[in-house]
Amino acid sequence: MPFSARIGQVIEKVPEMSQANRPLVVGNWKMNGSRAALAELSAMGKGFDGELRSKLDLVICPPMTLVALAAQMAVGTGISIGAQNCHAKVSGAHTGDVSAEMLADIGAVAVMVGHSERRTDYKEKDADVRAKAEAVRRAGLMAVLCLGETKGEREAGKALSVVRRQLKESVPEGIPAHQLVIGYEPVWAIGTGLVPTAKDVEEVHALIRSNLKKLLVKGEGSKVRILYGGSVKPTNAKELLAVSNVDGLLVGGASLKAEDFLTIAGFYR
């Protein structure tokens, strides 16, 4: 029996992601974790109780090797599983790549695109990000589209213009709100322990919201969830969640431990 068929026997209907700015917290495990790390996912599932499930959505994006296993483990927990990247094409001679359709086949409901580490390490441009977001849409999944300025761009006063350009050139035309999440991650804050002020976050998120209203069809721009990411921890999450137009968080290192991740999610209680 083909692997995809075996997986299909195990994975139940993937929980549909909510719309209209319902809070969302996404955990990005990056290139961390073996099968043993799924014990943390199991603990997250146990801690994501009925009260929390009624108030927010949780997505974990493990490394590609764990997506199928994580999707199986997450069934019935209320946690959804996403991937960290995909190829823009459905199939073809692209050794080492995985399509959005393949990810949907093994239980993923979301795919991150445009993360700064992809933009930097693999020289991905806005056009590449847009093509991948289109692929995610094509596969019926939700794109978590990441953007943000570098330290040099912020110091030069270009943060807003950079984010505006990335939005305009990366967001697929006509994409519905339920298939798009924007993750604002200032590059200089990722993994550094540095976090912009609440005022800075509010300014950028307000810009993102106003531009989404222009880019998407009437009403859709108001529904897209905008997340803040970049050195998010249990110690600063509550303050960040209180900022206007912050509909949730994109969490890196703190999502590797169930205790930390559930503490962050728990601010919605």
C-alpha positions as CSV (number, residue, x, y, z in Angstrom):
1,M,0.0,0.0,0.0
2,P,1.4,3.4,-0.9
3,F,2.6,5.6,2.0
4,S,0.1,8.3,1.2
5,A,-2.7,5.7,1.5
6,R,-1.5,4.5,4.8
7,I,-1.4,8.1,6.1
8,G,-4.9,8.7,4.8
9,Q,-6.2,5.8,6.9
10,V,-4.8,7.4,10.1
11,I,-5.4,11.1,9.6
12,E,-8.9,12.3,10.3
13,K,-10.4,15.4,8.7
14,V,-8.0,18.3,9.4
15,P,-9.5,20.9,11.6
16,E,-10.5,24.0,9.6
17,M,-8.7,27.1,10.6
18,S,-10.9,29.9,11.8
19,Q,-11.4,33.3,10.2
20,A,-12.2,36.9,11.1
21,N,-9.2,37.6,13.3
22,R,-9.6,34.7,15.7
23,P,-6.3,34.7,17.6
24,L,-3.6,32.4,16.2
25,V,-0.3,31.3,17.6
26,V,2.1,29.5,15.2
27,G,5.2,27.6,16.4
28,N,8.1,27.4,14.0
29,W,10.5,24.6,15.1
30,K,12.9,25.4,12.3
31,M,15.6,22.7,11.8
32,N,15.2,21.2,15.2
33,G,13.7,18.0,16.4
34,S,13.8,14.2,15.9
35,R,10.9,11.9,16.6
36,A,11.7,12.2,20.3
37,A,10.7,15.9,20.1
38,L,7.1,14.8,19.4
39,A,6.8,14.2,23.1
40,E,6.6,18.0,23.4
41,L,3.8,18.1,20.8
42,S,1.9,15.4,22.8
43,A,2.3,17.6,25.9
44,M,1.0,20.6,24.0
45,G,-2.0,18.6,22.9
46,K,-2.8,17.7,26.5
47,G,-2.4,21.3,27.7
48,F,-4.5,22.7,24.9
49,D,-7.7,22.2,26.8
50,G,-11.3,23.1,25.9
51,E,-11.1,26.6,27.3
52,L,-8.1,27.5,25.2
53,R,-9.5,25.8,22.1
54,S,-12.6,28.0,22.3
55,K,-10.4,31.1,22.2
56,L,-7.6,30.6,19.7
57,D,-6.0,28.4,17.1
58,L,-2.6,26.7,17.4
59,V,-0.4,25.6,14.6
60,I,3.0,23.8,14.9
61,C,5.4,23.8,12.0
62,P,8.0,21.0,12.6
63,P,10.8,20.1,10.2
64,M,9.7,18.3,7.0
65,T,10.7,14.9,8.4
66,L,8.1,15.2,11.2
67,V,5.1,16.7,9.4
68,A,3.3,13.4,8.7
69,L,4.0,12.0,12.1
70,A,3.0,15.2,13.8
71,A,-0.2,15.4,11.8
72,Q,-1.1,11.9,13.0
73,M,-0.3,12.7,16.6
74,A,-2.3,16.0,16.5
75,V,-5.5,14.4,15.5
76,G,-8.1,15.1,18.2
77,T,-6.0,17.7,20.0
78,G,-7.2,20.8,18.3
79,I,-3.6,21.6,17.2
80,S,-3.0,21.9,13.4
81,I,0.2,21.0,11.7
82,G,2.0,23.1,9.1
83,A,5.2,23.0,7.1
84,Q,8.0,25.5,6.9
85,N,8.4,25.7,3.1
86,C,7.2,24.3,-0.2
87,H,8.0,24.4,-3.9
88,A,5.9,26.5,-6.2
89,K,5.2,23.7,-8.7
90,V,2.8,20.8,-8.2
91,S,5.4,18.2,-9.3
92,G,8.4,17.8,-11.6
93,A,12.2,17.4,-11.7
94,H,12.9,19.4,-8.5
95,T,15.1,17.1,-6.5
96,G,14.9,17.6,-2.7
97,D,11.7,19.8,-2.9
98,V,8.2,19.1,-1.7
99,S,5.0,20.6,-3.2
100,A,2.1,22.1,-1.3
101,E,-0.1,19.3,-2.6
102,M,2.3,16.7,-1.1
103,L,2.1,18.5,2.2
104,A,-1.7,18.5,2.1
105,D,-1.6,14.8,1.4
106,I,0.2,14.1,4.7
107,G,-2.0,16.2,6.8
108,A,-0.6,19.7,6.8
109,V,-3.1,22.6,6.9
110,A,-0.6,25.5,6.6
111,V,2.7,26.4,5.0
112,M,5.1,29.1,6.0
113,V,6.5,31.1,3.0
114,G,9.0,34.0,2.9
115,H,10.7,33.5,6.2
116,S,13.7,35.8,6.4
117,E,16.0,32.8,6.8
118,R,14.7,31.5,3.4
119,R,15.1,35.0,1.9
120,T,18.6,35.3,3.2
121,D,20.0,31.8,2.9
122,Y,18.4,30.9,-0.4
123,K,18.1,34.4,-1.9
124,E,14.3,34.1,-2.2
125,K,12.8,37.2,-3.7
126,D,9.3,38.6,-3.3
127,A,8.3,37.0,-6.6
128,D,9.4,33.6,-5.3
129,V,7.4,34.1,-2.1
130,R,4.3,35.1,-4.1
131,A,4.7,32.0,-6.3
132,K,4.9,29.7,-3.2
133,A,1.9,31.5,-1.6
134,E,0.0,30.9,-4.8
135,A,0.9,27.2,-4.5
136,V,-0.3,27.0,-1.0
137,R,-3.6,28.6,-2.0
138,R,-3.8,26.1,-5.0
139,A,-3.5,23.2,-2.6
140,G,-6.3,24.5,-0.4
141,L,-3.9,25.3,2.5
142,M,-3.2,28.4,4.5
143,A,-0.1,30.5,3.7
144,V,1.7,32.0,6.7
145,L,3.5,34.8,4.7
146,C,6.5,36.2,6.6
147,L,8.0,39.6,6.0
148,G,10.1,42.2,7.9
149,E,13.0,44.6,7.6
150,T,16.7,44.2,8.4
151,K,18.5,46.1,11.1
152,G,20.1,48.3,8.4
153,E,16.8,49.1,6.8
154,R,15.2,50.1,10.1
155,E,18.1,52.3,11.1
156,A,17.9,54.0,7.7
157,G,14.2,54.7,8.3
158,K,13.1,52.3,5.6
159,A,11.2,49.8,7.7
160,L,7.7,50.8,6.6
161,S,8.6,51.1,2.9
162,V,10.3,47.7,2.9
163,V,7.2,46.1,4.5
164,R,4.9,47.9,2.1
165,R,6.9,46.6,-0.9
166,Q,7.0,43.0,0.5
167,L,3.3,43.0,0.9
168,K,2.5,44.4,-2.5
169,E,4.9,42.0,-4.3
170,S,4.4,38.9,-2.2
171,V,0.6,38.6,-1.5
172,P,-1.2,36.8,-4.3
173,E,-4.0,38.8,-6.0
174,G,-7.4,37.8,-4.8
175,I,-6.3,35.4,-2.1
176,P,-9.1,34.9,0.5
177,A,-8.5,35.9,4.1
178,H,-8.9,32.4,5.4
179,Q,-5.9,31.2,3.3
180,L,-3.6,34.0,4.3
181,V,-1.8,35.0,7.5
182,I,0.9,37.7,7.6
183,G,3.8,37.2,10.0
184,Y,5.7,40.4,10.7
185,E,9.2,39.4,11.8
186,P,11.8,42.1,11.9
187,V,14.9,40.3,10.8
188,W,17.0,42.0,13.5
189,A,14.8,40.6,16.2
190,I,14.8,36.9,15.2
191,G,16.8,34.9,17.6
192,T,18.6,37.9,19.0
193,G,16.6,38.6,22.1
194,L,15.8,42.1,20.8
195,V,12.2,43.1,20.4
196,P,10.8,46.3,18.9
197,T,8.8,48.6,21.1
198,A,5.1,48.2,21.3
199,K,4.8,51.5,19.4
200,D,7.0,50.2,16.6
201,V,5.0,47.0,16.4
202,E,1.7,48.9,16.3
203,E,3.0,51.2,13.6
204,V,4.0,48.3,11.3
205,H,0.9,46.2,11.9
206,A,-1.3,49.3,11.2
207,L,0.5,49.7,7.9
208,I,0.1,46.0,7.1
209,R,-3.7,46.2,7.9
210,S,-4.2,49.3,5.8
211,N,-2.3,47.9,2.8
212,L,-4.1,44.5,3.0
213,K,-7.4,46.4,2.7
214,K,-6.1,47.9,-0.5
215,L,-4.6,44.7,-1.9
216,L,-7.5,42.3,-1.3
217,V,-11.1,42.4,-2.3
218,K,-13.5,44.4,-0.2
219,G,-13.7,43.2,3.4
220,E,-11.0,40.5,3.1
221,G,-8.1,42.8,4.2
222,S,-9.8,43.3,7.6
223,K,-10.1,39.6,8.2
224,V,-6.5,38.5,7.6
225,R,-4.7,37.6,10.8
226,I,-1.4,39.5,11.4
227,L,1.1,37.9,13.7
228,Y,4.1,39.3,15.4
229,G,7.3,37.2,15.4
230,G,10.9,37.7,16.6
231,S,12.3,36.7,20.0
232,V,8.8,36.0,21.4
233,K,9.0,34.5,24.9
234,P,6.6,33.9,27.8
235,T,8.1,37.0,29.4
236,N,7.1,39.4,26.6
237,A,4.2,37.7,24.9
238,K,1.5,39.3,27.0
239,E,2.7,42.8,26.2
240,L,2.9,42.0,22.4
241,L,-0.6,40.5,22.3
242,A,-2.0,43.8,23.8
243,V,-0.8,45.8,20.7
244,S,-3.5,46.9,18.3
245,N,-3.7,44.7,15.1
246,V,-1.7,41.9,16.7
247,D,-3.9,38.9,16.1
248,G,-1.4,36.4,17.5
249,L,2.2,35.4,17.5
250,L,4.8,33.5,15.4
251,V,7.0,31.8,17.9
252,G,10.4,30.3,17.3
253,G,12.6,28.8,20.0
254,A,9.9,29.1,22.7
255,S,7.7,26.7,20.6
256,L,10.1,23.8,21.1
257,K,9.1,23.3,24.7
258,A,5.4,22.6,25.6
259,E,5.6,24.5,28.9
260,D,6.8,27.7,27.2
261,F,4.4,27.5,24.2
262,L,1.4,26.8,26.4
263,T,2.3,29.7,28.7
264,I,2.3,32.0,25.6
265,A,-1.1,30.5,24.4
266,G,-2.4,30.8,28.0
267,F,-2.4,34.6,27.9
268,Y,-5.7,34.2,26.0
269,R,-7.4,32.6,28.9
